[in-house]
Amino acid sequence: MKKRMDDRNIFYPLIYLLLIVLAFLPPITTRPYSPQEIPQVIFQTLQNAITPNLYWWGWFLHAGTILVALIIAYDVRGKNAWFSVFFGFNYIVIACVQSTARTPDYGSVILPGPLAVSLLLGIMWISTVGSHTIKVSFQGVPRWRWYLLPLALLAFWSPLAFEGARAVPNFNPLLLLSSPDYGLSLCFMTPVLLFFLMLFFPQVPLFALRVTAFNGLLYGLFNLTHWASSDTLWLGVLHIPLLVLSPLALILSYKKKPTSVEG
């Protein structure tokens, strides 16, 4: 008997392969570049994508995330619609903002991989509304999962500034409410979402958790290159939450089967 395509032995490797292929799509630029320059093209794109006229998104998405946490804390019913819609919407915003920029050396740039992945993640999370596979609740969370909170807070804070092409720490506490690098960057928002999902597990949509975690692991590994230069070393530090929470969430997703939520 032929195995069905949704068998985990076939389906998930295909999905993971698709994410890898998308991640390796080369940037599209208005000025030519050599393959060796791809990391620099990506870095300049990310550095120039978040312009000052977009900074208000930092306030909005921080406030939205805090509101999400407060609703989870006080709504014992654990309904999922607002949670899924908020983070799905956030991914779509990231697709629109972080994947395109005008750079000094390469002209206008589009990063097709992050653009496609962010859109897919956004659509995927919004589509989980009404699936009865998630219950957003802080009740009964194993204590060890709360130990991961500092990593989520670091990503939420995103204490980052640029001095020319150099990434430097910026520990201004106001960034806990205003940093646009959190809500407008896939690599900083994803660890916060994964932290929430690990708190809710196993009452989560398994497919969405695995796709989000595997994609986070991919980008966490790619960003290990930041550790190779003193100019981008701080960016490497800020990617630790993604690099740690992504594999932990992925491993956790294979430890237990998710629980279907009724009502």
C-alpha positions in Angstrom: 0.0 0.0 0.0 1.3 3.4 -1.0 2.0 5.8 1.8 -0.1 8.9 1.9 1.7 12.2 1.2 0.8 13.5 4.6 2.7 10.7 6.3 5.2 12.4 8.5 8.1 10.3 6.9 7.4 12.0 3.6 5.5 15.2 4.3 7.8 17.0 6.8 11.1 16.3 5.0 9.4 17.9 1.9 8.3 20.9 3.8 11.7 21.3 5.4 13.4 21.0 2.0 11.1 23.7 0.6 12.1 26.0 3.4 15.8 25.3 2.7 15.3 26.0 -1.0 13.5 29.3 -0.2 16.2 30.3 2.2 18.9 29.9 -0.5 17.2 32.0 -3.1 19.6 34.8 -4.2 18.8 38.4 -3.7 17.4 40.4 -6.6 19.2 43.7 -7.0 19.3 46.6 -9.5 23.1 46.5 -9.5 25.2 43.4 -10.1 27.0 41.5 -7.4 29.2 38.4 -7.2 28.1 35.3 -5.3 30.8 36.1 -2.6 28.9 39.4 -1.9 25.6 37.8 -1.0 26.1 38.1 2.8 27.0 41.8 2.3 23.9 42.3 0.1 21.7 40.7 2.8 23.3 42.7 5.6 22.9 46.0 3.8 19.3 45.2 3.0 18.5 44.4 6.6 20.4 47.5 7.8 18.4 49.8 5.5 15.0 48.1 5.5 13.7 49.7 8.7 13.7 53.4 8.0 12.7 56.1 10.5 9.2 56.5 9.1 8.6 52.9 10.2 9.6 53.3 13.8 6.0 53.7 15.0 5.6 50.0 14.2 7.9 49.3 17.1 5.4 50.8 19.5 2.4 49.1 17.9 3.9 45.6 17.8 5.4 45.8 21.3 2.0 47.0 22.7 0.3 44.2 20.8 2.6 41.5 22.2 2.1 42.8 25.7 -1.6 42.9 25.2 -1.5 39.3 24.0 0.4 38.2 27.1 -2.1 40.0 29.4 -5.1 38.4 27.6 -3.5 35.0 28.0 -3.0 35.7 31.7 -6.6 36.7 32.4 -8.6 34.8 29.8 -8.9 31.2 31.2 -10.9 30.1 28.2 -7.7 30.2 26.1 -9.3 31.1 22.8 -6.8 31.2 19.9 -8.2 33.6 17.2 -6.6 36.8 18.4 -3.3 35.1 19.1 -3.0 33.5 15.7 -4.2 36.6 13.9 -1.8 38.9 15.7 1.4 36.9 15.0 0.2 36.0 11.5 -0.3 39.7 10.8 3.1 40.4 12.2 4.8 38.0 9.8 3.0 39.7 6.9 4.2 43.1 8.1 7.8 41.6 8.3 7.4 40.3 4.7 6.5 43.8 3.5 9.2 45.6 5.4 12.3 43.5 6.0 12.6 41.9 2.6 13.1 45.0 0.5 15.4 48.1 0.9 17.4 50.6 -1.0 21.0 50.0 -0.3 24.1 52.2 -1.0 26.1 49.6 -2.9 23.5 47.4 -4.6 20.6 49.7 -5.3 17.1 48.5 -4.7 17.1 44.9 -3.3 14.5 42.2 -2.8 15.2 39.2 -0.7 12.8 36.6 -2.2 13.4 33.9 0.3 12.6 35.9 3.5 9.7 37.5 1.6 8.1 34.2 0.6 8.7 32.6 4.0 7.3 35.5 6.0 4.2 35.6 3.8 3.8 31.8 4.1 4.2 31.9 7.9 1.7 34.8 8.2 -0.9 33.0 6.1 -0.3 29.7 7.9 -0.8 31.3 11.4 -3.9 33.1 10.4 -5.3 29.9 8.8 -5.0 28.2 12.2 -7.9 30.3 13.5 -10.8 28.0 14.4 -8.7 24.8 14.1 -9.3 23.8 17.8 -5.6 22.7 18.0 -4.4 25.5 20.3 -5.2 26.7 23.7 -3.4 29.8 24.8 -2.9 29.4 28.6 -0.2 29.9 31.1 -1.7 27.3 33.4 0.2 24.1 34.1 3.4 25.1 32.3 6.4 23.0 33.4 8.8 25.2 35.3 11.8 24.6 33.1 10.1 26.4 30.2 9.9 29.6 32.2 13.7 29.6 32.4 13.7 30.4 28.7 11.9 33.8 29.4 15.2 35.8 29.4 15.9 34.7 25.9 12.4 35.8 24.8 12.9 39.1 26.6 16.2 39.7 24.9 14.6 39.3 21.5 11.6 41.4 22.5 14.0 44.2 23.7 16.3 44.0 20.6 18.8 46.4 22.2 20.5 47.3 18.9 21.9 50.4 17.1 24.1 51.0 14.2 27.2 53.2 14.0 27.8 53.2 10.3 28.1 49.6 9.3 28.8 48.5 12.9 26.2 46.9 15.1 26.5 48.0 18.7 24.5 47.4 21.9 21.9 50.0 22.9 20.5 49.2 26.3 18.0 52.0 26.4 15.1 50.6 28.4 12.7 52.5 26.2 13.4 50.0 23.5 11.4 47.5 25.5 8.4 49.3 24.2 9.6 50.9 21.0 12.4 48.9 19.2 11.3 48.4 15.6 13.9 45.6 15.3 11.6 43.3 17.3 8.4 43.4 15.4 9.9 44.1 12.0 12.5 41.4 12.0 11.7 37.7 11.5 14.8 36.7 13.6 13.7 38.7 16.6 9.9 38.2 16.5 10.1 34.4 15.9 11.8 33.5 19.3 9.0 35.4 21.2 6.3 33.4 19.3 8.2 30.1 19.9 8.4 30.9 23.6 4.7 31.3 23.8 4.1 28.1 21.8 6.4 26.2 24.1 4.4 27.4 27.1 1.2 26.2 25.5 2.6 22.9 24.3 1.2 20.3 23.7 -2.1 22.2 22.9 -0.7 23.8 19.8 -1.0 23.2 16.0 1.8 20.8 15.4 2.4 21.7 11.7 2.6 25.4 12.4 4.9 24.9 15.4 7.3 22.6 13.4 7.4 24.9 10.3 8.0 28.0 12.5 10.7 26.3 14.6 12.5 24.7 11.6 12.6 28.0 9.7 13.8 29.7 12.8 16.6 27.2 13.2 17.6 27.8 9.5 17.9 31.5 10.0 19.6 31.1 13.3 22.3 28.9 11.7 22.7 31.4 8.8 23.3 34.2 11.2 26.2 32.5 12.8 28.2 34.3 10.2 27.7 37.5 12.3 30.2 36.1 14.8 33.0 36.2 12.2 33.3 40.0 12.2 33.7 42.4 15.0 31.3 44.8 13.2 28.4 42.3 13.4 29.3 40.4 16.5 26.5 42.0 18.5 24.0 40.9 15.9 25.3 37.4 16.5 24.6 37.8 20.2 21.1 39.0 19.5 20.4 35.9 17.4 21.1 33.5 20.4 17.4 33.4 21.3 16.5 32.2 17.8 19.4 29.8 17.7 18.4 28.3 21.1 14.6 28.4 21.1 14.1 27.1 17.6 15.8 23.7 18.1 14.3 23.3 21.6 10.8 24.0 20.2 11.4 21.6 17.3 12.6 18.8 19.6 9.7 19.4 21.9 7.3 19.0 19.0 8.5 15.5 18.4 8.3 14.5 22.1 4.6 14.5 22.5 1.5 14.6 20.3 -0.5 17.8 20.4 -3.8 17.9 22.2 -7.0 18.9 20.4 -8.9 21.7 22.1 -12.6 21.5 22.2 -15.0 24.4 22.4 
